[in-house]
């Protein structure tokens, strides 16, 4: 039996904390670091039990470049780096990150406590290169004012979409995670009439009703990320949240879990490159990606094997 790490499947949290790490030059993952990672799910359980009102969940994942130092004998079948999309006309930068820590809870203080423990415990090998505190905004809306994550799977379908299963039995219970931090041009966006904003998104703003196929532009965000193959919609489990500071950068921290990286890759390609039908996502005229990284999230049992 394979048990997913706690932060993948539960419903959305009020606070999220994303930390990207890069291996220090000349350092390699030693036995001490592997043992530290192996025990992280237990430490997460302990903090969650000590703070039951916080609903604390955690995820730690590894990038393709660092993977062989932790698991030299094998790797997930589809493990690969963040994609570089040919023909892209909107930026999708690749961040050289080796490890991700994704934490979420109903209280930010427990996120800070756990993240601080991980940063201190890995400081001999890893440097933090990006830290983002994200938060729930209103009724699960992005800072653009539109409800986010309406296409997310529900109930048992969440595990079917997010978790590797028998198709890669050695890594069952794991998940492929892609993250991007987007910076919104809210000053420009907020000057658009609501009808134009809705045409850019492909959904009404107030009640989040999707436009009909006849009315929805092919350049609408939903038109680019909703993809059907053989009658089935390609699904991902999103844990995206807004982030930002008044007067500073504000936007969306995108995070998607899936049993295969190809779903995200196809969505991204259709958003930023006009190679499929000559169109791209017009939402990217108002929001640009500034980071991008890909990871595999091992199951709890796979992490325990590091000892």
N, C-alpha and C positions, 0 to 999 in steps of 0.2 A: 504494500500500500504506500502511496506517495501523498504527502501532505503539503499543500502550497503554503508559502509564507503568508503571514496573517494579513498583510496589507493589500492583497490582490482582489479578493472577492467581495468583502463587505460593502454596503452602500456608502455613498459619499459622506465625507466628514466636513466639519466646519473649518478646520485648519489643515494645511499641508505644508511640509517642509521638504525641499529637494536639495540635496548636496551632491555635487559632482567632484570626484577625486581624480588626481593624476599621480601616477607613480613617480617618485623622486628619481632624478637622473642617477643611474648607477645602482639603484636599489632593485632587489627582486623579492618576491613574496617568500618569506622564510616560514619555518614551522610555527613560530610564534604568531605571525599574522594569520596563518591558516587556522590555528586553534582559536584565535579571537573571533574570526568570522564564523567558525563552526558553532560557537556558543551564543551568537547574537540572537537567534530565535528564543533561546531560553531566557536571556536577559530581557528581551522584549516582553515575554510572558510575565516575568517578575514585575516589571514596571506597570504593565497593564493590570495585574492583580492588586498591586498596591494603590492603584488609582482607578477604581472601577467606574467612576463617573466620567472619566476622560475618554473611554472607548478608544484606547491607543492601539494602533496597528503599525507594523513596520515591514519594509522590504529592503533587501540588499542584493545588488546584482553586479555582474562582471561583464566587461566589454571583451570583444573578440581578441584584442591585442594582448590582454593580460590573462586570458583564460588558460593558456597552457601552463602558466606558473602555478595555478591552483589545481588543475585537472590535466596532467600531462598525458594521460593514457587515452582519453576520449573527449568528445565534445558533442553538444547538441547538433543534430543533422543540419539545421538551417542557420546556425550561428554565423553572423557576418556583421561587418561594420555598418555604420549609418550610410545610406545610399547616396551616391552622387548621380543626380538625374541629368541625363544628356538632353540638351536643347532647352534647359530651364531659362526662363526670362525673369523669374522672381528668385530672390536668394533663398537658399536652404543650406546655410553653413554647417560644416561638420566640426564639432568640438572634440578635441583630443582628450577624452575622458575614459578612465579605466574602470572606475567603480562608481555606482550610484547608491545613495541612501534615500529612500522615499519613506517619509513618516507622515502619519495623519492621526488626528484626534479631535476631540471636542474642546480640548484645552491646549493652548500653545506652550505652557510651561513644561509639560511633559515632553513635548517635541524637542524643546531646547535642552532639557536634561539628557535625553537619550543621545541626541546629536553630539553634544559636548563630550559625552563619554566615548563615542565612536571616534571623534576627531583626535582626542587625546590618546586613545588606545592604538591608533594606526599612524601616528605622526612620524614614526621612524621610517616609514616607507611611503606614505601617501600625503599629498598636499591637497587641500581644498581649493578648487579653482572657480566654483560657482555655488552660491547659496541663495535660495529663493524661498521666502515665506509667502505662501499663497493662502487664500481665504475664500470662504463662501460669501457671495455677494447677493443680497436680497434673496429671491426665491430661485437659487441656482442659476443666476444670470451672469453672463459675461459683462465686462465693463462697457461693451457696446450697447447693452440694454436688452439683448436677446437671451432667452433661456438656452443653456448649453447642455449637450449630452442627451438630447431627446432621442437619439438613435441607439442608446445603450441597451444591451440585452438585460432581461430581467430574470429573477429566480434561478432555476437550474441552468438556464441558457448561459448565464454568466460564466460558469465553469466550463461549459462546452466551447465557448468562444475563446476564453482566456488561457486555458491550461493545455499543455502538451499531454497527450494520452498515449494509446497503444502504438500510434504511428512512430513514436520514438521512445520506446519503453524505458530505456536507461535513464531518460530525463523527464519521465512522466511527473506531473505535478508542478513542473516549471512553466515559465512564461517568457515570451519575448517582449521587451519593453522598449518603446521609443519615446524620447522626450524632445521637445522644442520649446524655447522661450520666445514668445512673440511680443513685440512692442507695438502698441496701438497708436495711431495718429488721431487721438480723440478730439483734438481741436477741429480737425477737418471733418471727421466722421459726424460730430454733433451738429455741424452746420447743414448736413444733408436733410432734406425732408424725410419724414418717416417712410413714405411710399418708396423713395429711392433706397433707403436702408433695407427695406423689406425685399426689394428686387435684388440687392446685393447678397442677402442671406438666403432668400428663397422661402421665407417663412414670415408670418405676421409677427409683429413685435409684442403686442399686448397679450395675446392668448396663444401664441406659438403654434398656429395652424399652418401646415405646409401648403404652399401654393400648388395648384393643379399643374400637371405637366404642360398644359397648353399655355399657362400664364407664367410659369417659372422660367427665367432666362437660362440658357445653357452655361452662362458665366456665373450663375448664382453658386454660392458656397455649397449648398446641398446638392446641386447638380454635379459638382466635381467630386464629392466624397461619397456619395451613394452610388455604388457600383454593383451591378448584378452580373453574375456568371452562371450560366446553365440554370437560370431561374432562381438562383439563390443570391441574396444580398451578402456582400463581403462585410463581415462584422468585426469590430474591435470593442474592447471594454475601456472606455475613457475614464480617467481620473483627473481631468483637467480642472484648473482653478484659476481665477483671476489673481493678480498680484500687483504691487506697485506702491508708490509713495506720492502724496500730493506734491505737485511741482517737479516730480522726477519721472522716471520711466514707469509706465503702467501698461498692462497687457494681460496676456493669457499664458499660463504655463501648461502646455499641452503634454499629456501623458497617456499612452495607450498600451494596454496589455493584450496579447493575442497568442494563440497556439502556433502561429506562423508569422514571420516578418513580412511576407509578401502582401498581405492585406494593406498594411500601412504604406508600403512602398508604392503600390498601385495608386492609392489615394493621393499620396504626395506628388507623384508624377503627373496625375491628372490636374492637380491644383496649379503646378508651377511651370509645366511644359506644354506647349500647344501641339505636341506631336500626335495626339490621338484624334482631335477633331478641329484643330486650329484655334482653340479657345483655352483660356486659363481662368483661374478663380479671381473675380474682381474684388473680393474681400481683401486680397493682398495688396490692393492699391491703398489700403488704409491700415494695414498691419504687416510688419515684416519680421521674419524669423532672425534671431541673433545667436541662437545656439541650436545644436542638433546632435543627439547621441543615441546609440543603440546598445542594449544589454540583454543578457539572459539572466533570469531570476531562478536560481536552482530551488528545488523543493527543500523542505526542512531535512529530509533524510540525506539528500545529496550534500547539503552543507555539513551535516554531521560526519559524513565520510572524510572530511578534510582532516579530522583528528587522526 
